[in-house]
Amino acid sequence: MKIGTGSKGSTDMKEKLRASLGKVTFELMIVTLGVLIALVINEWFQNYQEEKVCACHS
């Protein structure tokens, strides 16, 4: 009699892989969102400083 995991082991592996990919995708989205927010804040701050300099020279 042969003892093996058969398709059940394969299914468990697929479920673990799917869960891991879900976690990685979620973390990637969070990091991407953080970078985009940082870029927006940086752009806003640069515009703010340029307007501040222009107002002082007027």
N, C-alpha and C positions, 0 to 999 in steps of 0.2 A: 504494500500500500504506500503510495507516494504522498508525502505531506508537503504542501506548497501553498502559496498565498493565492495563486490563481488570479482571477479578475478582481477579487475583493481588494487585494493589495494594490493593484493598479488603480482602482477607484479611490482608495485612501490617498494614494500619492497625488492623483489629479486634484483631489479636494484640498490637500495641503498646498499644492502649487498654486491653485486658484486663490486661496486665502492669502498666500504670500504676495502674489501679484496684485491683489486688491490693496494690501497694505502699502506696497511700494508705490502704486499709482496714487493713493491718497497722500502719501508723504511728498511725492513729486509735485502734486497739485498745490500743496501747502507751501512748499519752497518757492515754486513759481509765482504764486500769489504774493508772497513776501517780497520777492525781488521786484515784481511789478509795482507794488506799493512804494518800495524804496526809490524806484526810478521816478515815480510821480512826485514824491516828496522832494527829491533832489531838483527836479525841473521847476517845481513851484518856488523853492528856495532861491534858485538862481535867478528866476524872473523877479522875485521880491527884491533881491540885492541890486539888480540892474535898475529897477524902478527907483530904489532908494538913492542910488548914485546919481541918476538923472535928475531927481528932484533936488538934490543938493547943489547941482551945477546950474540950475535954472535961476 
